[in-house]
Amino acid sequence: MWIADSLGFMEIAEGISDDPEFCSMIDRLGDEIENEEGALPPAFGELARTTDPEELHRLLTAPGQPLWAREIAAYRLGTAGDPRAFEALVLLLNHRDPERCVTAAHALARLGDPRTARAAAALATNELRAAYALLPVRLLADLRAPESVPALVAVLERRLVAGDPHWRVGLACVEGLGTLGDPAARDVLEAALPHPRLGRAAERSLTLLGGPAV
């Protein structure tokens, strides 16, 4: 775990932003950011100093940038509403590291780009990436976009197959559909009632839809 100079490092992070998610991201990236001597690289100093979106975009797209630098730049641009962060954030939303997906989803929800829901739906419904669909599913529920309910219904139907290992994704679909409150989700939520891991959540979501579970 990253320890060296951690207090000063987090003070820098808090000076950049009072966003708790941003500070959590910086703390998580500490091991990646520090060099072998325990010092902070120049790229982090640039990211810490600038508030200029053009400079952040340059740092995001410059050749040879480490992943941590791209993630920080994309997050800062995304939460500032700059659409140039969109593609980088979608790639991070589909990353194998779930903590990177959490950060990307947080930024995408605040970006307000109309392409976000379509991208999240495509990621959530890609069965080849079912193991990584949890954050796209949760993002779809947060966005409340026209794509949200059809995508969550489609994903949940697949998760109801006997022996499916991705029940946590299914649970996120059940909870999201209850939050969205669209009657179009009733049939698939009723189908989820007998599922040993999803049944109770399906009951709660059906109640939120207005009416008792069958």
The 8 nearest C-alpha neighbors of each residue, nearest first, counted from 0:
[[1, 2, 30, 29, 27, 3, 26, 28],
 [0, 2, 30, 29, 3, 5, 33, 26],
 [3, 1, 5, 0, 4, 29, 30, 6],
 [4, 2, 5, 37, 1, 38, 6, 33],
 [3, 5, 7, 6, 8, 2, 37, 38],
 [6, 4, 8, 3, 2, 7, 9, 1],
 [7, 5, 9, 8, 4, 10, 3, 11],
 [6, 8, 10, 9, 5, 4, 11, 12],
 [7, 9, 5, 11, 6, 10, 4, 12],
 [10, 8, 12, 11, 6, 7, 13, 5],
 [9, 11, 7, 13, 12, 8, 14, 6],
 [12, 10, 14, 8, 9, 13, 7, 15],
 [13, 11, 9, 15, 14, 10, 22, 8],
 [14, 12, 10, 16, 15, 11, 17, 9],
 [13, 15, 11, 12, 16, 10, 17, 47],
 [16, 14, 12, 13, 47, 11, 17, 48],
 [17, 15, 13, 18, 14, 12, 21, 22],
 [16, 18, 13, 19, 15, 14, 22, 21],
 [17, 19, 21, 16, 20, 22, 13, 23],
 [20, 18, 22, 21, 23, 17, 16, 24],
 [21, 19, 23, 18, 22, 24, 102, 105],
 [20, 22, 24, 18, 23, 19, 25, 16],
 [21, 23, 19, 25, 24, 20, 12, 26],
 [24, 22, 20, 26, 21, 25, 19, 27],
 [23, 25, 21, 27, 22, 26, 20, 28],
 [26, 24, 28, 22, 27, 23, 29, 21],
 [25, 27, 23, 29, 24, 28, 22, 9],
 [28, 26, 24, 25, 29, 23, 30, 98],
 [29, 27, 25, 31, 26, 30, 32, 24],
 [28, 30, 32, 26, 31, 27, 1, 25],
 [31, 29, 1, 32, 28, 33, 0, 27],
 [30, 32, 28, 29, 33, 67, 34, 27],
 [33, 31, 29, 30, 28, 34, 39, 67],
 [34, 32, 39, 37, 38, 30, 31, 29],
 [33, 35, 37, 36, 38, 32, 39, 40],
 [34, 36, 37, 33, 38, 39, 32, 30],
 [37, 35, 34, 38, 33, 39, 3, 40],
 [38, 36, 33, 34, 35, 3, 39, 4],
 [39, 37, 36, 33, 34, 40, 35, 4],
 [38, 40, 33, 34, 43, 41, 32, 37],
 [41, 39, 42, 43, 38, 34, 33, 44],
 [42, 40, 44, 43, 45, 39, 46, 38],
 [43, 41, 45, 44, 40, 46, 68, 58],
 [42, 44, 46, 45, 41, 40, 47, 39],
 [43, 45, 47, 41, 42, 46, 48, 40],
 [46, 44, 42, 48, 43, 47, 49, 41],
 [45, 47, 43, 44, 48, 49, 42, 72],
 [46, 48, 44, 45, 49, 43, 15, 11],
 [49, 47, 45, 46, 44, 50, 15, 43],
 [48, 50, 51, 46, 47, 45, 54, 55],
 [49, 51, 52, 48, 55, 54, 46, 47],
 [50, 52, 54, 53, 49, 55, 56, 48],
 [53, 51, 55, 54, 56, 50, 76, 81],
 [54, 52, 56, 51, 55, 57, 58, 50],
 [53, 55, 57, 51, 56, 52, 58, 49],
 [56, 54, 52, 58, 57, 53, 72, 59],
 [55, 57, 59, 53, 54, 58, 52, 60],
 [58, 56, 54, 60, 55, 59, 61, 53],
 [59, 57, 55, 56, 61, 60, 54, 72],
 [58, 60, 69, 56, 57, 72, 61, 55],
 [59, 61, 57, 58, 56, 62, 69, 64],
 [60, 62, 58, 57, 59, 64, 63, 56],
 [63, 61, 64, 60, 58, 59, 65, 57],
 [62, 64, 65, 61, 60, 66, 58, 69],
 [63, 65, 62, 61, 68, 66, 69, 58],
 [66, 64, 68, 67, 63, 69, 70, 32],
 [65, 67, 69, 68, 70, 64, 71, 31],
 [66, 68, 70, 69, 65, 71, 28, 31],
 [69, 67, 71, 70, 66, 65, 72, 64],
 [70, 68, 59, 66, 72, 67, 71, 73],
 [69, 71, 67, 73, 68, 72, 74, 66],
 [70, 72, 74, 68, 73, 69, 75, 67],
 [71, 73, 69, 75, 59, 55, 74, 70],
 [74, 72, 84, 70, 76, 71, 75, 77],
 [73, 75, 77, 71, 72, 76, 106, 70],
 [76, 74, 72, 78, 77, 73, 71, 79],
 [75, 77, 79, 73, 81, 74, 78, 84],
 [78, 76, 110, 74, 80, 79, 106, 84],
 [77, 79, 106, 80, 109, 75, 110, 76],
 [78, 80, 76, 77, 81, 75, 110, 109],
 [81, 79, 110, 77, 78, 82, 76, 111],
 [80, 82, 76, 77, 83, 79, 84, 110],
 [83, 81, 84, 85, 80, 112, 77, 110],
 [84, 82, 81, 85, 86, 56, 76, 77],
 [85, 83, 73, 82, 77, 87, 76, 86],
 [84, 86, 88, 82, 83, 87, 89, 77],
 [87, 85, 89, 88, 84, 90, 83, 82],
 [88, 86, 90, 89, 85, 84, 91, 73],
 [87, 89, 91, 103, 85, 90, 86, 92],
 [90, 88, 92, 86, 91, 87, 85, 93],
 [89, 91, 87, 93, 88, 92, 86, 94],
 [90, 92, 94, 88, 93, 89, 100, 103],
 [93, 91, 100, 89, 103, 90, 94, 88],
 [92, 94, 91, 90, 89, 100, 95, 131],
 [95, 93, 91, 96, 92, 100, 90, 99],
 [94, 96, 97, 93, 131, 100, 99, 91],
 [97, 95, 94, 99, 98, 100, 93, 91],
 [98, 96, 100, 99, 95, 101, 94, 131],
 [99, 97, 101, 100, 96, 102, 24, 27],
 [100, 98, 102, 97, 101, 96, 91, 103],
 [99, 101, 92, 97, 103, 98, 102, 91],
 [102, 100, 98, 104, 99, 103, 105, 97],
 [103, 101, 105, 99, 100, 104, 106, 98],
 [102, 104, 100, 106, 88, 92, 105, 101],
 [105, 103, 107, 101, 106, 102, 100, 108],
 [104, 106, 102, 108, 103, 107, 101, 109],
 [105, 107, 78, 103, 109, 77, 104, 108],
 [108, 106, 110, 104, 109, 105, 103, 77],
 [107, 109, 105, 106, 110, 104, 111, 142],
 [110, 108, 106, 107, 78, 111, 105, 80],
 [109, 111, 80, 107, 77, 112, 78, 108],
 [112, 110, 109, 113, 108, 80, 107, 115],
 [111, 113, 114, 110, 115, 82, 85, 107],
 [114, 112, 115, 111, 116, 117, 110, 144],
 [113, 115, 112, 117, 116, 118, 85, 111],
 [116, 114, 118, 117, 113, 112, 119, 107],
 [115, 117, 119, 118, 114, 120, 146, 139],
 [118, 116, 120, 119, 115, 114, 121, 146],
 [119, 117, 121, 115, 120, 116, 122, 114],
 [118, 120, 135, 116, 122, 121, 117, 123],
 [121, 119, 123, 117, 118, 122, 150, 116],
 [122, 120, 118, 124, 119, 123, 125, 117],
 [121, 123, 119, 125, 120, 124, 118, 135],
 [122, 124, 132, 120, 135, 121, 125, 136],
 [125, 123, 121, 122, 126, 154, 120, 150],
 [126, 124, 122, 127, 128, 123, 121, 129],
 [125, 127, 129, 128, 124, 123, 130, 154],
 [126, 128, 125, 129, 130, 124, 131, 122],
 [129, 127, 126, 130, 125, 131, 132, 122],
 [130, 128, 126, 132, 131, 127, 125, 123],
 [129, 131, 128, 132, 165, 133, 168, 127],
 [130, 132, 129, 128, 133, 93, 95, 134],
 [131, 133, 123, 129, 135, 134, 130, 136],
 [134, 132, 168, 136, 135, 131, 137, 171],
 [133, 135, 137, 136, 132, 138, 100, 101],
 [136, 134, 119, 138, 123, 132, 137, 133],
 [137, 135, 139, 133, 134, 138, 123, 132],
 [138, 136, 134, 140, 139, 135, 133, 141],
 [137, 139, 135, 141, 140, 136, 134, 104],
 [140, 138, 147, 142, 136, 141, 137, 135],
 [139, 141, 175, 137, 138, 142, 143, 147],
 [142, 140, 138, 139, 143, 137, 108, 175],
 [141, 143, 139, 144, 140, 138, 108, 116],
 [144, 142, 140, 141, 147, 139, 179, 145],
 [143, 145, 147, 146, 142, 116, 139, 148],
 [146, 144, 147, 143, 148, 149, 116, 142],
 [147, 145, 144, 149, 148, 150, 116, 117],
 [146, 148, 139, 144, 150, 145, 149, 143],
 [147, 149, 151, 150, 152, 146, 176, 145],
 [150, 148, 152, 151, 147, 146, 153, 145],
 [149, 151, 153, 147, 148, 152, 120, 146],
 [152, 150, 154, 148, 172, 153, 149, 155],
 [151, 153, 155, 149, 150, 154, 148, 156],
 [154, 152, 150, 156, 151, 155, 149, 157],
 [153, 155, 151, 157, 156, 152, 124, 150],
 [154, 156, 158, 152, 169, 157, 153, 172],
 [157, 155, 153, 159, 154, 158, 152, 187],
 [158, 156, 155, 154, 159, 160, 153, 163],
 [157, 159, 155, 169, 160, 156, 163, 166],
 [160, 158, 157, 156, 161, 155, 191, 163],
 [159, 161, 158, 163, 157, 162, 156, 155],
 [162, 160, 163, 159, 158, 194, 164, 157],
 [161, 163, 164, 160, 159, 158, 165, 166],
 [162, 164, 161, 160, 165, 158, 166, 159],
 [165, 163, 166, 162, 158, 167, 130, 161],
 [166, 164, 167, 168, 163, 130, 158, 169],
 [165, 167, 169, 168, 164, 170, 158, 163],
 [168, 166, 170, 169, 165, 171, 133, 164],
 [169, 167, 133, 171, 166, 170, 165, 172],
 [170, 168, 166, 172, 155, 167, 171, 158],
 [171, 169, 167, 173, 172, 168, 197, 166],
 [170, 172, 168, 174, 169, 173, 175, 167],
 [173, 171, 169, 175, 170, 151, 174, 155],
 [174, 172, 170, 176, 171, 175, 201, 169],
 [175, 173, 171, 177, 172, 176, 170, 178],
 [176, 174, 140, 172, 178, 177, 173, 171],
 [177, 175, 179, 173, 178, 174, 172, 180],
 [176, 178, 204, 180, 174, 175, 179, 207],
 [177, 179, 175, 176, 180, 174, 204, 207],
 [178, 180, 176, 177, 181, 175, 140, 143],
 [181, 179, 208, 177, 178, 176, 207, 182],
 [180, 182, 183, 179, 184, 208, 176, 148],
 [183, 181, 184, 185, 208, 180, 209, 186],
 [182, 184, 181, 185, 186, 148, 149, 187],
 [185, 183, 182, 187, 186, 181, 188, 152],
 [184, 186, 188, 182, 183, 187, 189, 205],
 [187, 185, 189, 188, 184, 190, 183, 182],
 [186, 188, 190, 189, 185, 184, 191, 156],
 [189, 187, 191, 185, 190, 201, 186, 184],
 [188, 190, 186, 191, 192, 187, 185, 213],
 [189, 191, 187, 188, 192, 186, 193, 159],
 [190, 192, 188, 189, 194, 193, 198, 201],
 [191, 193, 198, 189, 194, 190, 201, 188],
 [194, 192, 198, 191, 195, 190, 197, 189],
 [193, 195, 198, 197, 191, 192, 196, 159],
 [196, 194, 197, 198, 193, 192, 199, 191],
 [197, 195, 194, 198, 166, 199, 170, 200],
 [196, 198, 194, 200, 199, 170, 195, 201],
 [199, 197, 192, 201, 194, 200, 193, 191],
 [200, 198, 202, 201, 197, 203, 192, 196],
 [199, 201, 203, 202, 197, 198, 204, 173],
 [200, 202, 198, 204, 199, 203, 188, 192],
 [203, 201, 199, 205, 200, 204, 212, 198],
 [204, 202, 200, 206, 201, 205, 207, 199],
 [203, 205, 177, 207, 201, 206, 202, 200],
 [206, 204, 208, 202, 207, 203, 212, 201],
 [207, 205, 203, 204, 209, 208, 210, 211],
 [206, 208, 204, 209, 205, 177, 180, 203],
 [207, 209, 180, 205, 206, 182, 177, 204],
 [210, 208, 207, 206, 205, 211, 180, 182],
 [209, 211, 206, 208, 212, 205, 207, 213],
 [212, 210, 206, 213, 205, 209, 202, 208],
 [211, 213, 205, 202, 210, 206, 189, 201],
 [212, 211, 189, 192, 202, 205, 210, 190]]
